Amino acid sequence: MSDFIIRAAIPDDAAAIIAFWNPMIESGKYTAFDTPFTEEQERTYIANQTVRDIFHVAERASDGAVVGFQSMSPYPGLASMAHVGVIGTFVAPAFQRQGIARQLLAETVAVARQRGYEKIFTFVRADNPGALAAYKSQGFRIVGTAQQQTKINGSYVDEVIIERLL
């Protein structure tokens, strides 16, 4: 039996999510996000999910602590790309390398197929080899690199473009 339960996010998860995600953002590592979120912003984001959005959390079974999340939304702007979902995965540092991202993706893929997605797409910071390895181990492939794609704290970071066909 798993130590973690994967379930749909609810607005009441907002405080737990930002408790580990904001320090990741503030560190200037791991993500292209550069501004922390308020609890209200996160709560509103979760509450306003569309029928095509997917947002899961990983909850520790022993105490209900939210230790990771994965969200996916339709590729923005074009009906011709409605079959493509853009994904993001974040696991609290103390819980990384425990299979949580794998569990999150399994649930997200199952729901994505039900909602008409045929492909998952994302960017991973080139200086985050752990995240890239995790995605690659789950069937993603590298399709390119966007050079100087983000600028965090005055420094450019390349982003590796990855995809997985469903």
Contacts in CASP RR format, 6 or more apart in sequence:
PFRMAT RR
TARGET T0000
AUTHOR 0000-0000-0000
METHOD contacts of the structure
MODEL  1
MSDFIIRAAIPDDAAAIIAFWNPMIESGKYTAFDTPFTEEQERTYIANQT
VRDIFHVAERASDGAVVGFQSMSPYPGLASMAHVGVIGTFVAPAFQRQGI
ARQLLAETVAVARQRGYEKIFTFVRADNPGALAAYKSQGFRIVGTAQQQT
KINGSYVDEVIIERLL
1 61 0 8 1.000
2 61 0 8 1.000
2 103 0 8 1.000
3 60 0 8 1.000
3 61 0 8 1.000
3 62 0 8 1.000
3 98 0 8 1.000
4 58 0 8 1.000
4 59 0 8 1.000
4 60 0 8 1.000
4 61 0 8 1.000
4 67 0 8 1.000
4 98 0 8 1.000
4 100 0 8 1.000
4 103 0 8 1.000
5 58 0 8 1.000
5 59 0 8 1.000
5 61 0 8 1.000
5 64 0 8 1.000
6 56 0 8 1.000
6 57 0 8 1.000
6 58 0 8 1.000
6 59 0 8 1.000
6 103 0 8 1.000
6 104 0 8 1.000
6 106 0 8 1.000
6 107 0 8 1.000
7 56 0 8 1.000
7 57 0 8 1.000
7 59 0 8 1.000
8 55 0 8 1.000
8 56 0 8 1.000
8 57 0 8 1.000
9 17 0 8 1.000
9 46 0 8 1.000
9 55 0 8 1.000
9 56 0 8 1.000
9 57 0 8 1.000
9 69 0 8 1.000
9 71 0 8 1.000
10 46 0 8 1.000
11 43 0 8 1.000
11 44 0 8 1.000
11 46 0 8 1.000
11 47 0 8 1.000
12 43 0 8 1.000
13 46 0 8 1.000
13 57 0 8 1.000
13 66 0 8 1.000
13 69 0 8 1.000
14 39 0 8 1.000
14 40 0 8 1.000
14 42 0 8 1.000
14 43 0 8 1.000
14 46 0 8 1.000
15 39 0 8 1.000
15 42 0 8 1.000
16 57 0 8 1.000
16 65 0 8 1.000
16 66 0 8 1.000
17 42 0 8 1.000
17 57 0 8 1.000
17 66 0 8 1.000
17 68 0 8 1.000
17 69 0 8 1.000
18 36 0 8 1.000
18 37 0 8 1.000
18 38 0 8 1.000
18 39 0 8 1.000
18 42 0 8 1.000
20 67 0 8 1.000
20 68 0 8 1.000
20 90 0 8 1.000
20 92 0 8 1.000
20 93 0 8 1.000
21 37 0 8 1.000
21 69 0 8 1.000
21 90 0 8 1.000
22 36 0 8 1.000
22 37 0 8 1.000
24 30 0 8 1.000
24 31 0 8 1.000
24 90 0 8 1.000
24 93 0 8 1.000
25 31 0 8 1.000
25 33 0 8 1.000
25 34 0 8 1.000
25 35 0 8 1.000
25 36 0 8 1.000
25 37 0 8 1.000
26 36 0 8 1.000
28 34 0 8 1.000
28 152 0 8 1.000
28 153 0 8 1.000
29 125 0 8 1.000
29 127 0 8 1.000
29 128 0 8 1.000
30 90 0 8 1.000
30 125 0 8 1.000
30 128 0 8 1.000
30 131 0 8 1.000
31 90 0 8 1.000
31 125 0 8 1.000
32 123 0 8 1.000
32 125 0 8 1.000
32 149 0 8 1.000
32 150 0 8 1.000
32 152 0 8 1.000
32 157 0 8 1.000
32 159 0 8 1.000
34 150 0 8 1.000
34 152 0 8 1.000
34 153 0 8 1.000
37 45 0 8 1.000
46 55 0 8 1.000
49 55 0 8 1.000
50 73 0 8 1.000
51 115 0 8 1.000
52 73 0 8 1.000
52 74 0 8 1.000
52 115 0 8 1.000
53 71 0 8 1.000
53 72 0 8 1.000
53 73 0 8 1.000
53 74 0 8 1.000
54 70 0 8 1.000
54 71 0 8 1.000
54 72 0 8 1.000
54 73 0 8 1.000
54 108 0 8 1.000
54 111 0 8 1.000
54 112 0 8 1.000
54 115 0 8 1.000
55 69 0 8 1.000
55 70 0 8 1.000
55 71 0 8 1.000
55 72 0 8 1.000
56 69 0 8 1.000
56 70 0 8 1.000
56 71 0 8 1.000
56 104 0 8 1.000
56 107 0 8 1.000
56 108 0 8 1.000
56 111 0 8 1.000
57 66 0 8 1.000
57 68 0 8 1.000
57 69 0 8 1.000
58 66 0 8 1.000
58 67 0 8 1.000
58 68 0 8 1.000
58 69 0 8 1.000
58 91 0 8 1.000
58 95 0 8 1.000
58 100 0 8 1.000
58 103 0 8 1.000
58 104 0 8 1.000
59 65 0 8 1.000
59 66 0 8 1.000
59 67 0 8 1.000
60 66 0 8 1.000
60 67 0 8 1.000
60 95 0 8 1.000
67 91 0 8 1.000
67 92 0 8 1.000
67 94 0 8 1.000
67 95 0 8 1.000
67 100 0 8 1.000
68 90 0 8 1.000
68 91 0 8 1.000
68 92 0 8 1.000
68 95 0 8 1.000
68 100 0 8 1.000
68 104 0 8 1.000
69 89 0 8 1.000
69 90 0 8 1.000
69 104 0 8 1.000
70 87 0 8 1.000
70 88 0 8 1.000
70 89 0 8 1.000
70 90 0 8 1.000
70 101 0 8 1.000
70 104 0 8 1.000
70 105 0 8 1.000
70 108 0 8 1.000
71 87 0 8 1.000
71 88 0 8 1.000
72 85 0 8 1.000
72 86 0 8 1.000
72 87 0 8 1.000
72 88 0 8 1.000
72 108 0 8 1.000
72 112 0 8 1.000
72 117 0 8 1.000
72 120 0 8 1.000
73 85 0 8 1.000
73 86 0 8 1.000
74 81 0 8 1.000
74 82 0 8 1.000
74 84 0 8 1.000
74 85 0 8 1.000
74 86 0 8 1.000
75 81 0 8 1.000
75 82 0 8 1.000
75 84 0 8 1.000
75 85 0 8 1.000
75 86 0 8 1.000
75 121 0 8 1.000
76 86 0 8 1.000
83 116 0 8 1.000
83 117 0 8 1.000
83 118 0 8 1.000
83 119 0 8 1.000
84 117 0 8 1.000
84 118 0 8 1.000
84 119 0 8 1.000
84 120 0 8 1.000
84 121 0 8 1.000
85 112 0 8 1.000
85 117 0 8 1.000
85 119 0 8 1.000
85 120 0 8 1.000
85 121 0 8 1.000
86 120 0 8 1.000
86 121 0 8 1.000
86 122 0 8 1.000
87 108 0 8 1.000
87 120 0 8 1.000
87 121 0 8 1.000
87 122 0 8 1.000
88 122 0 8 1.000
89 101 0 8 1.000
89 104 0 8 1.000
89 105 0 8 1.000
89 131 0 8 1.000
89 134 0 8 1.000
89 135 0 8 1.000
91 100 0 8 1.000
91 101 0 8 1.000
101 134 0 8 1.000
101 138 0 8 1.000
102 134 0 8 1.000
102 137 0 8 1.000
102 138 0 8 1.000
105 138 0 8 1.000
108 120 0 8 1.000
109 120 0 8 1.000
109 166 0 8 1.000
112 120 0 8 1.000
112 166 0 8 1.000
113 166 0 8 1.000
117 166 0 8 1.000
118 165 0 8 1.000
118 166 0 8 1.000
119 163 0 8 1.000
119 164 0 8 1.000
119 165 0 8 1.000
119 166 0 8 1.000
120 140 0 8 1.000
120 163 0 8 1.000
120 164 0 8 1.000
120 166 0 8 1.000
121 161 0 8 1.000
121 162 0 8 1.000
121 163 0 8 1.000
122 135 0 8 1.000
122 161 0 8 1.000
122 162 0 8 1.000
122 163 0 8 1.000
123 146 0 8 1.000
123 149 0 8 1.000
123 159 0 8 1.000
123 160 0 8 1.000
123 161 0 8 1.000
123 162 0 8 1.000
124 131 0 8 1.000
124 132 0 8 1.000
124 135 0 8 1.000
124 159 0 8 1.000
124 160 0 8 1.000
124 162 0 8 1.000
125 131 0 8 1.000
125 150 0 8 1.000
125 157 0 8 1.000
125 158 0 8 1.000
125 159 0 8 1.000
125 160 0 8 1.000
126 132 0 8 1.000
126 145 0 8 1.000
126 157 0 8 1.000
126 158 0 8 1.000
126 159 0 8 1.000
126 160 0 8 1.000
127 157 0 8 1.000
127 158 0 8 1.000
132 142 0 8 1.000
132 160 0 8 1.000
132 162 0 8 1.000
135 162 0 8 1.000
135 164 0 8 1.000
136 142 0 8 1.000
136 162 0 8 1.000
138 164 0 8 1.000
139 164 0 8 1.000
140 162 0 8 1.000
140 163 0 8 1.000
140 164 0 8 1.000
141 162 0 8 1.000
141 163 0 8 1.000
141 164 0 8 1.000
142 160 0 8 1.000
142 161 0 8 1.000
142 162 0 8 1.000
143 161 0 8 1.000
143 162 0 8 1.000
143 163 0 8 1.000
144 160 0 8 1.000
144 161 0 8 1.000
145 158 0 8 1.000
145 159 0 8 1.000
145 160 0 8 1.000
145 161 0 8 1.000
146 158 0 8 1.000
146 159 0 8 1.000
146 160 0 8 1.000
146 161 0 8 1.000
147 156 0 8 1.000
147 158 0 8 1.000
148 156 0 8 1.000
148 157 0 8 1.000
148 158 0 8 1.000
149 156 0 8 1.000
149 157 0 8 1.000
149 158 0 8 1.000
149 159 0 8 1.000
150 156 0 8 1.000
150 157 0 8 1.000
150 159 0 8 1.000
151 157 0 8 1.000
END
